[in-house]
Amino acid sequence: MDLLAACEDLAANVAAFDTANDDDDDDDDDDSHIAESDQAMWTTLFGFSPDEAAMAIRNWRADFARPTISQAAWLLIKEAKMAEGFNKEAYEYELSRTRTAQKPQLQLSEAVEHDEAKYLVKLDECDSLASAESVDLMRFLPKEPNILHGTDDDGNMTRFCLVSSSQKMDFLNALSAAYPSFQPTLIRTSVASKDLSTACYPTLGIDTTLPQFRPDSSSSLAPAQPAQDEYPVWYFFYDTLADANVLSRVIGSAVNTATDISYKSARIQRGRLTLLGEKYLALVDADQESVVDSWAYQVKSQAEEDSLRVYETGKYEVVRCTMEFIGEDVSSVQGLTFRLARG
């Protein structure tokens, strides 16, 4: 989490704590500022006694460094979580408890990111040499470059080429030989892995090492869907990519408005949301009874998908999932989603 975001969260938490305490400054009861409805909610959700619930709420509100989720992220899941009995504060507490239990696993997944680092070469350089001769970076890139499109902060279309570490070295050596004084823009990044087998691995919430999820070798089974290179393909989004303005920038939509993006209201099973980086939501495996409601988008091409994988970074991995379109007659659709990467 960046420093500015951390300061904003800290200020919001302090303000929330002050507001709660100002409600009953003249009352000596420590629990007086805790609403009975909140106390009852935490008792039901977390198995606390009434006194334990009051203590937990008081300690949570007094922790100015406690993790929070953005209002935009909460609005995406508010309806589903309120149906389960949560409000935003209780859900943040639940995410924090889950994240604490998973911390060793998250540290392992962060270590993987270093090994999968790649680089983005910005192609829309307007810089020129002293002779005013423009530099054609495409000449020095791989023969079949992986070109990604996006939109910058000013709404302008921009292009990048995704290269590996070895390709980066070849690119820089060739470029420096031709233009010694030119410095290209390179951004180190990591990419969400995508390695779909013809069996059901990897699938959200399914451990294919367990006997009940292994294919029957005596029967001929069709390859699992979607396939590795199958397009178009439905993706289930649950955090920032469920925002049409964010998504249109990531995939390089010509006009950066929500009208360019067509979502379907969708639900998946065998997944649940947890907290990543004190601010963002992340999807992890869960049992069959666990559901997540959000939005689905049909990715049109590998170029769009590659841009999405760069945006999500190596902290995530692409896995199969089964989604239902809420309010439609279609029973289910096989698609993909981004799951928090395992260690």
C-alpha positions in Angstrom: 0.0 0.0 0.0 1.4 3.4 -0.9 2.1 6.1 1.7 -0.7 8.4 0.6 -3.3 5.6 0.8 -2.0 4.6 4.2 -2.4 8.2 5.5 -5.9 8.5 4.1 -7.0 5.2 5.7 -5.4 6.3 9.0 -7.2 9.6 9.0 -10.5 7.9 8.2 -10.1 5.4 11.0 -9.3 8.2 13.5 -12.3 10.2 12.4 -14.6 7.2 12.8 -13.2 6.5 16.3 -13.7 10.2 17.3 -17.3 10.2 16.0 -18.2 7.1 17.9 -16.8 8.4 21.1 -18.4 11.9 20.7 -21.8 10.3 20.7 -21.7 9.7 24.5 -19.0 11.9 26.0 -21.0 12.4 29.2 -21.6 8.7 29.8 -19.1 6.7 31.8 -20.1 3.3 30.4 -17.2 2.2 28.1 -19.7 0.3 25.9 -22.3 3.1 25.6 -21.1 4.1 22.1 -21.5 0.6 20.7 -25.0 0.1 19.3 -26.9 -2.9 20.5 -27.4 -3.9 16.9 -23.7 -3.9 16.3 -23.1 -5.9 19.4 -25.8 -8.5 18.4 -24.3 -8.7 14.9 -20.8 -9.5 16.1 -22.2 -12.0 18.6 -24.0 -13.8 15.7 -21.3 -13.6 13.1 -18.2 -14.4 15.2 -19.6 -16.5 18.1 -18.7 -13.9 20.8 -20.6 -13.5 24.0 -22.2 -10.0 24.3 -19.3 -8.8 26.5 -16.7 -10.2 24.1 -18.5 -8.6 21.2 -18.4 -5.2 22.9 -14.7 -5.6 23.7 -13.9 -6.7 20.1 -15.7 -3.8 18.6 -14.1 -1.3 21.0 -10.6 -2.7 20.2 -11.3 -2.8 16.5 -12.4 0.9 16.4 -9.4 1.9 18.6 -7.0 0.3 16.1 -6.2 3.2 13.8 -4.0 1.0 11.6 -6.8 -1.5 11.0 -7.3 -2.5 7.4 -10.2 -1.1 5.5 -11.7 -1.7 2.0 -12.6 1.1 -0.3 -16.2 2.3 -0.5 -16.3 1.3 -4.2 -15.2 -2.3 -3.3 -17.8 -2.5 -0.6 -20.6 -1.4 -2.9 -19.7 -4.2 -5.3 -20.4 -6.8 -2.6 -22.7 -4.9 -0.2 -26.0 -6.6 -1.2 -24.6 -10.1 -0.9 -22.7 -9.5 2.4 -25.6 -7.7 4.1 -27.8 -10.7 3.2 -25.2 -12.8 5.2 -25.6 -10.4 8.2 -22.5 -8.2 7.7 -22.1 -4.4 7.5 -18.9 -2.8 6.2 -17.2 -2.7 9.6 -18.0 -6.3 10.5 -16.9 -7.5 7.0 -13.5 -5.7 7.3 -13.0 -7.4 10.7 -13.8 -10.8 9.1 -11.3 -10.1 6.3 -8.7 -9.1 8.8 -9.2 -12.4 10.7 -8.9 -14.4 7.6 -5.9 -12.6 6.3 -4.0 -13.1 9.6 -4.6 -16.9 9.4 -3.3 -16.9 5.8 -0.3 -14.6 6.3 2.4 -17.4 5.9 0.9 -18.4 2.6 0.7 -14.8 1.4 4.4 -14.4 2.1 5.2 -17.4 -0.1 3.2 -16.0 -3.0 5.0 -12.7 -2.7 8.3 -14.5 -3.1 7.1 -16.1 -6.4 6.5 -12.7 -7.9 10.3 -12.0 -8.1 10.9 -15.0 -10.3 8.1 -14.1 -12.7 9.1 -10.5 -13.2 8.8 -9.1 -16.8 9.2 -5.7 -18.3 7.0 -3.3 -20.2 8.6 -1.2 -22.9 6.7 2.0 -23.7 6.4 2.3 -27.5 4.8 5.7 -27.8 7.9 7.6 -27.0 7.9 11.1 -28.4 11.5 11.7 -27.4 14.0 12.3 -30.2 17.7 12.4 -30.5 19.7 15.6 -30.9 19.4 15.2 -34.6 15.6 15.1 -34.2 15.6 11.6 -35.7 12.8 9.6 -34.1 13.6 6.2 -32.6 11.6 3.2 -34.0 11.7 0.9 -31.0 9.8 -1.8 -32.9 13.0 -2.6 -34.8 14.7 -3.8 -31.7 11.9 -5.9 -30.2 11.3 -9.7 -30.7 10.1 -10.8 -34.1 6.6 -11.5 -32.7 6.2 -8.8 -30.0 3.5 -9.0 -27.4 1.9 -5.6 -27.8 -0.5 -4.3 -25.0 -2.8 -1.4 -25.3 -4.1 0.9 -22.5 -5.2 4.4 -21.7 -3.1 6.8 -19.7 -4.2 9.3 -17.0 -5.1 11.9 -19.7 -7.3 9.5 -21.6 -4.7 9.0 -24.4 -4.2 5.6 -26.0 -0.8 4.1 -25.3 1.1 1.0 -26.3 3.6 -1.3 -24.5 5.5 -4.4 -25.4 5.8 -7.1 -22.8 9.3 -8.7 -22.7 11.0 -11.3 -20.5 14.3 -10.5 -18.7 16.4 -12.1 -21.5 14.4 -10.2 -24.2 14.9 -7.0 -22.3 18.7 -7.5 -22.3 18.7 -8.3 -26.1 16.5 -5.2 -26.7 18.8 -2.8 -24.7 22.0 -4.1 -26.3 20.6 -3.7 -29.8 19.1 -0.3 -29.1 22.2 1.1 -27.4 24.4 0.0 -30.3 22.2 2.0 -32.7 21.3 4.9 -30.4 23.8 5.2 -27.5 22.2 8.3 -26.0 18.5 7.1 -26.1 16.9 5.9 -22.8 13.7 4.0 -23.4 11.0 3.7 -20.7 11.0 0.3 -19.1 8.6 -0.7 -16.3 9.3 -3.8 -14.3 6.2 -5.8 -13.7 4.9 -9.4 -13.1 2.1 -11.1 -14.8 -0.7 -13.3 -13.5 0.1 -16.8 -14.5 -2.2 -18.8 -16.8 -1.5 -22.5 -17.2 -4.8 -24.3 -18.0 -4.4 -28.1 -18.4 -6.8 -30.2 -20.4 -8.0 -31.7 -17.1 -10.0 -29.5 -14.7 -6.8 -28.1 -13.0 -6.7 -25.3 -12.0 -10.3 -24.6 -11.0 -11.5 -22.4 -8.2 -12.3 -24.3 -5.0 -11.3 -27.7 -6.4 -8.3 -29.6 -5.3 -7.6 -32.1 -8.1 -5.3 -34.2 -5.9 -8.4 -35.4 -4.0 -10.0 -38.6 -5.3 -13.5 -37.1 -5.9 -12.1 -34.6 -8.3 -9.9 -36.9 -10.4 -11.2 -37.9 -13.8 -12.3 -41.4 -14.4 -9.5 -43.0 -16.4 -11.8 -45.7 -17.7 -14.0 -43.2 -19.6 -13.2 -40.8 -22.4 -13.5 -37.2 -21.1 -13.6 -34.1 -23.2 -10.9 -31.5 -22.4 -11.9 -29.1 -19.7 -13.2 -25.7 -20.8 -12.3 -22.9 -21.3 -9.1 -24.0 -23.1 -5.8 -22.2 -22.7 -6.1 -20.2 -25.9 -9.9 -20.0 -26.2 -11.4 -16.6 -27.0 -13.8 -15.0 -26.4 -14.0 -16.1 -22.8 -16.1 -15.0 -19.8 -14.1 -13.6 -16.9 -15.6 -13.1 -13.4 -14.4 -9.7 -11.9 -14.9 -8.8 -8.2 -12.7 -5.8 -7.3 -11.4 -2.8 -9.3 -11.9 -4.6 -12.7 -15.6 -4.6 -11.9 -15.4 -0.8 -12.4 -16.1 -0.1 -16.1 -13.9 3.0 -16.1 -10.9 1.0 -14.7 -11.5 -1.9 -17.1 -11.8 0.3 -20.2 -8.4 1.9 -19.3 -6.7 -1.4 -18.8 -7.8 -3.0 -22.1 -7.4 0.3 -24.0 -11.0 1.1 -24.9 -11.1 4.0 -27.3 -13.5 6.0 -25.2 -12.9 5.9 -21.4 -16.5 5.6 -20.3 -18.7 3.0 -18.7 -20.8 2.8 -21.9 -17.9 0.9 -23.7 -18.1 -2.0 -21.2 -20.9 -4.6 -21.1 -21.1 -6.5 -17.8 -23.4 -9.3 -16.7 -24.5 -9.7 -13.1 -22.9 -13.1 -12.1 -22.3 -15.5 -9.2 -19.6 -18.1 -8.6 -19.4 -20.9 -6.1 -16.4 -22.4 -4.2 -14.8 -19.0 -3.7 -14.7 -16.3 -1.0 -13.1 -12.8 -0.8 -10.2 -11.9 1.5 -8.1 -8.8 1.9 -4.9 -8.1 0.0 -2.5 -5.3 0.8 -4.8 -3.8 3.5 -7.0 -2.4 0.8 -8.0 -4.7 -2.1 -10.2 -7.7 -2.4 -8.8 -11.0 -3.5 -10.5 -14.3 -4.3 -9.4 -17.5 -2.7 -10.7 -21.1 -2.6 -13.7 -22.0 -0.4 -16.2 -24.9 -0.1 -19.2 -25.5 -2.3 -21.6 -23.5 -0.1 -19.6 -20.3 -0.4 -20.7 -17.9 -3.1 -19.6 -14.5 -4.4 -21.8 -12.1 -6.4 -20.2 -9.6 -8.7 -19.9 -9.0 -12.5 -18.8 -11.0 -15.6 -17.2 -9.6 -18.7 -16.4 -11.3 -22.0 -12.8 -10.9 -22.9 -12.5 -10.7 -26.7 -8.9 -11.6 -27.4 -5.6 -12.6 -26.0 -4.4 -9.0 -26.3 -7.2 -7.9 -23.9 -6.4 -10.9 -21.6 -2.7 -10.1 -21.6 -3.4 -6.5 -20.5 -5.6 -7.8 -17.7 -2.9 -10.3 -16.5 -0.3 -7.5 -16.4 -2.8 -5.3 -14.4 -3.4 -8.0 -11.9 0.3 -8.9 -11.6 1.9 -12.1 -10.4 0.1 -11.9 -7.1 -2.8 -13.6 -8.9 -3.3 -16.6 -11.2 -6.0 -17.4 -13.8 -8.2 -20.3 -12.9 -11.4 -21.8 -14.2 -14.7 -21.3 -12.5 -18.4 -21.9 -13.0 -20.5 -18.8 -13.0 -24.2 -18.2 -13.2 -25.7 -15.1 -14.8 -28.1 -13.7 -12.3 -31.6 -13.1 -13.6 -31.0 -15.0 -16.9 -32.2 -18.4 -18.1 -28.7 -19.7 -18.7 -28.0 -22.2 -15.9 -24.2 -21.9 -15.9 -21.2 -20.8 -18.0 -17.6 -22.1 -17.8 -15.3 -19.1 -17.5 -12.2 -17.8 -15.8 -11.3 -15.6 -12.9 -8.2 -14.2 -11.0 -7.4 -16.2 -7.8 -4.9 -15.1 -5.3 -1.7 -17.0 -6.2 -0.7 -19.8 -4.0 2.8 -20.0 -2.5 
